[in-house]
Amino acid sequence: MTAKKGNLSWLSAFIAFDVAILLAVLAPQLRLIATEPEVVARAASSLLAPPALLLLSSLIPNHVKASLVFWRGKFALPGHRAFSHHAYGDPRIDTANLSARISPYPVEATEQNSTWYRIYRSHRDDAAVLDANRRFLLFRDLAVVSILLAVLLPIVVWLLGLRPAIIPTLIVFVAQYAFSAIAARQAGERLVTTVLAIESTAGSTTKHGG
């Protein structure tokens, strides 16, 4: 099972929790339009089931997801700053050994990311790397799904005639997007530095152009 597929159940749990909160808030309005909260809950559960969440997440290209999480237009991924910034910010990294192993350090953002990714592929089965990658993908996709739902659900709520619920719905998912984006950013940077830390204690010298 890939990290992304394994995270679907967690995505569903997060969104189900949001829906439960919203249903508790909206229960009086739902009764006013003769709609039982249980009916809405079942409909929401179907709409936000893992396959639907996977579809929502898959609608957005990876570079757009990166921009939504790291709040950068170009070169959004932390790998784009792996050697100019992140290599110096983690005490686990033996910077002297890393600079000797990867000589010279790449300078351009695209070269930094491609060099980092090449190193990542050598260590991607390490338990610490797997855990960091799983967390990054989980919070990244939660942020993306949250911002999509922040746009779509208020429209649905408006169409149902529940206008007082538009603002609470928007607040829930915008807040979740912001917190998830921050968590994803931290997890992504942790993934980059974890790979560099492992590489800095490994074997032979790597030429970034080869």
Phi, psi and omega in degrees: 000131179285162179300321183294315179294323179295337181276350184300320180296324177292319176301315180299319181296317179299311183292322177299321177297317177300314181297320179299318178297314181296320179296323177296321179288323187270354186309314179299319180292324179296323180290330178296331178257020176059035177244122180288136177305328181296325179294315179296321180299317179294320179295318179295322179297322178291317182295324186254024175292162182311316179299321179292320178295321177298319178297313180302314181295324184285345179292338186258125177299154184299323181291330176287320176303316180299319179294322179294329182274314186264356175056044175229147177282297180255153177051052187284327186293145177297338175298336177291345179236024186301316187259341178272340184225300190292333180296341183255001187252008183229121182294347178287340185273124173277093188295325179295315180291322180296316181292332176286326181283325181246095189230124353277166174298138173293150183251312181296145183302317181294323178292321178299315182293317181292323177293315178300317182295324177297319177293318179304317182298333178284338186237013188293342179268359176294140185301319181293323178290317178301316181294315180296320179293319179299315180295318179299312181296321180299306184288328176297311182291327176295320177297316181294313179297321181296318181289326175295316180291330176296333177273316189280316187294321175301327176294316178298316180299319178296318179296330177282355180082018182258057187300325177298342183269355184297312182296312177302320179297316180297316182298315183302311187278331174292318178297317179296322177300313183298313181294321180293321179297318178296316179296319179295321179299314180295319180293322178295318178294323177296321177299314180299312183288329177296316178298316180294324179295317178294317180297325184290349178247010183264201193278254197275167182288141180247127173270124188292340179273353184253000000 
